[in-house]
Structures are given as structure tokens and as C-alpha cells.
Amino acid sequence: MKVKTGDFVTALILLLFGALLFQRCCALRPACIIAGGPVFFPKIIIGIMVLLSLVLIYQSVERTGGKVPGAKARSAADPWQTLVLRWSLVGLVAIYLLVMPWLGYAPATILFLVAAMCMLGPTKPRNIAIYCVVSGAVTGVLYYVFGVMLTVFLP
């Protein structure tokens, strides 16, 4: 078993930081008690940070044995290709922001996420189907958290 020290230490620091922030959030006493009070959103962010820290700890430990197959991300050996890819993503974000008022939040976000994943990952039909499902799920979760639970207006 081999441990990636930098990732492991970073994950531990983030876990400790998350525990400290959670303790400080629990110490806050709001003037009125409501379901989605002022501490609700920070607790969500802290929970996500702790969960991702645990994933990083798990990934920082290399196990001996069989390799797990995974999709290869696109890599650009040429710095020019990397620059073009980065600016293409900036352009895609600009198009997303321009199209969102006409299409609305959900369709524009799903299209944006699928396009970004196709730019960055493999474009086999199976992967594109996965991108569509993941984009729909992410958009649905974001809409539920912000639009329903936190009652934030989404276009």
C-alpha cells in the first residue's frame, strides 16, 4: 500500500477545518428558528467538503492489486491545444450565460454540462449517454437545493 502524502495531508486538514466550521455553525443561535435558517446553507457546504475530503483520503491510498478501468480524459501534449481548450470552455460559459435567459435554468444548464463534458472527456456514444444522465441529475439536485429548499429564484 502506497500513500500519496500531499493528498492525504490536504484531506486531513480539510476534515479538521470542516469539523471546526461545523462546530462554529452549531454555536450560532439565530433570532428565530426556521427550517432553512442562516446556518442551513453553510452546513450543506461543510457536509460536501467533509464528504469530498473522505473521498480524497480514500483515493490517496494506492492499493496493490487489480487496476480499475476508467475513462481517459483528453490530454493535450501541445500547449497550444491546452490554450485552445481553455478558451473554448470560457466561450462555452459565455454562451451559457447568454442563452440562459431564453431557455431557462434547467435546459441551459443541462446543455452546458453535456457540452463541457464532451469537450473534456471521450465522446463515445456510451459516454455521451452517461454525460446526459449526470447533467440531468446535477441540474435536478441544484434546482432542488436552491429553488425548493433555499427558495432562491433561478431563471
C-alpha positions as CSV (number, residue, x, y, z in Angstrom):
1,M,0.0,0.0,0.0
2,K,1.3,3.4,-1.0
3,V,0.1,6.7,0.3
4,K,0.1,10.0,-1.7
5,T,1.3,12.2,1.2
6,G,0.3,15.5,-0.2
7,D,-3.3,14.5,-1.0
8,F,-3.6,12.6,2.3
9,V,-2.4,15.6,4.4
10,T,-4.6,18.0,2.4
11,A,-7.6,15.8,3.1
12,L,-6.9,15.6,6.8
13,I,-6.5,19.4,7.0
14,L,-9.8,19.9,5.2
15,L,-11.5,17.4,7.5
16,L,-10.2,19.3,10.6
17,F,-11.3,22.6,9.0
18,G,-14.7,21.1,8.3
19,A,-15.1,20.0,11.9
20,L,-14.1,23.4,13.2
21,L,-16.6,25.2,10.9
22,F,-19.4,22.8,11.8
23,Q,-18.7,23.4,15.5
24,R,-18.8,27.2,14.9
25,C,-22.0,26.9,12.9
26,C,-23.7,24.9,15.7
27,A,-22.6,27.6,18.1
28,L,-24.6,30.3,16.2
29,R,-28.0,31.0,17.7
30,P,-30.4,32.5,15.2
31,A,-33.0,35.0,16.4
32,C,-35.8,32.9,15.0
33,I,-35.9,29.2,14.3
34,I,-36.8,28.4,10.7
35,A,-36.2,25.3,8.6
36,G,-33.8,26.9,6.2
37,G,-32.2,29.3,8.6
38,P,-28.9,31.2,8.2
39,V,-26.9,28.1,9.3
40,F,-28.6,25.7,6.8
41,F,-26.5,26.5,3.7
42,P,-23.1,26.6,5.4
43,K,-23.9,23.2,6.9
44,I,-24.6,21.9,3.4
45,I,-21.3,23.2,2.1
46,I,-19.4,21.9,5.1
47,G,-21.0,18.4,4.6
48,I,-20.0,18.4,1.0
49,M,-16.4,19.5,1.9
50,V,-16.2,16.7,4.5
51,L,-17.5,14.1,2.1
52,L,-15.1,15.1,-0.6
53,S,-12.2,15.1,1.9
54,L,-13.1,11.5,2.8
55,V,-13.1,10.6,-0.9
56,L,-9.7,12.2,-1.3
57,I,-8.4,10.2,1.7
58,Y,-9.7,7.0,0.0
59,Q,-8.1,8.0,-3.3
60,S,-4.8,9.0,-1.8
61,V,-4.1,5.4,-0.7
62,E,-3.0,3.3,-3.6
63,R,-3.8,-0.3,-3.2
64,T,-1.9,-3.1,-4.8
65,G,-3.8,-5.5,-7.0
66,G,-6.1,-5.1,-10.0
67,K,-6.5,-1.9,-11.8
68,V,-9.9,-0.3,-12.0
69,P,-10.8,0.6,-15.6
70,G,-11.9,4.2,-16.2
71,A,-12.4,6.6,-19.0
72,K,-9.4,8.5,-20.1
73,A,-9.7,12.3,-20.1
74,R,-8.5,14.2,-23.1
75,S,-4.9,15.3,-22.8
76,A,-3.1,17.8,-24.8
77,A,0.6,17.4,-25.1
78,D,0.8,20.6,-27.1
79,P,0.5,23.8,-25.0
80,W,-1.4,25.4,-27.9
81,Q,-4.1,22.7,-27.7
82,T,-4.4,23.3,-24.0
83,L,-4.8,27.0,-24.5
84,V,-7.5,26.5,-27.2
85,L,-9.3,24.1,-24.9
86,R,-9.3,26.6,-22.0
87,W,-10.6,29.4,-24.2
88,S,-13.2,27.2,-25.7
89,L,-14.5,26.5,-22.2
90,V,-14.6,30.2,-21.5
91,G,-16.5,30.7,-24.7
92,L,-18.9,27.9,-23.7
93,V,-19.5,29.6,-20.3
94,A,-20.2,32.9,-22.2
95,I,-22.7,31.2,-24.5
96,Y,-24.3,29.5,-21.5
97,L,-24.8,32.9,-19.8
98,L,-26.2,34.5,-23.0
99,V,-28.6,31.6,-23.7
100,M,-29.9,31.0,-20.1
101,P,-32.5,33.9,-20.1
102,W,-34.2,32.5,-23.2
103,L,-34.0,28.7,-22.4
104,G,-34.3,28.9,-18.7
105,Y,-32.1,27.4,-16.0
106,A,-32.7,23.7,-16.4
107,P,-32.4,23.2,-20.2
108,A,-29.4,25.7,-20.5
109,T,-27.5,24.0,-17.6
110,I,-28.1,20.5,-18.9
111,L,-26.9,21.6,-22.4
112,F,-23.9,23.4,-20.9
113,L,-22.8,20.5,-18.8
114,V,-23.2,18.0,-21.6
115,A,-21.2,20.2,-24.0
116,A,-18.4,20.8,-21.4
117,M,-18.1,17.1,-20.6
118,C,-17.9,16.3,-24.3
119,M,-15.1,18.8,-24.7
120,L,-13.2,17.4,-21.8
121,G,-13.8,13.7,-22.0
122,P,-14.2,10.9,-24.5
123,T,-17.1,11.2,-26.9
124,K,-18.2,7.6,-27.4
125,P,-22.0,7.0,-27.5
126,R,-21.9,5.3,-24.1
127,N,-20.0,8.2,-22.5
128,I,-22.4,10.8,-24.1
129,A,-25.4,8.9,-22.6
130,I,-23.6,9.0,-19.2
131,Y,-23.0,12.7,-19.6
132,C,-26.7,13.3,-20.3
133,V,-27.8,11.4,-17.2
134,V,-25.2,13.0,-15.0
135,S,-26.0,16.5,-16.3
136,G,-29.7,16.0,-15.7
137,A,-29.1,14.7,-12.2
138,V,-26.7,17.5,-11.2
139,T,-29.2,20.1,-12.6
140,G,-32.1,18.5,-10.7
141,V,-30.2,18.4,-7.4
142,L,-29.0,22.0,-7.8
143,Y,-32.6,23.1,-8.7
144,Y,-34.0,21.2,-5.7
145,V,-31.4,22.6,-3.2
146,F,-31.5,26.3,-4.4
147,G,-35.0,26.6,-5.9
148,V,-37.0,24.5,-3.5
149,M,-35.1,24.2,-0.2
150,L,-33.4,27.7,-0.2
151,T,-36.1,29.4,-2.3
152,V,-33.6,31.1,-4.5
153,F,-35.0,32.3,-7.8
154,L,-33.5,30.5,-10.7
155,P,-34.1,31.9,-14.3
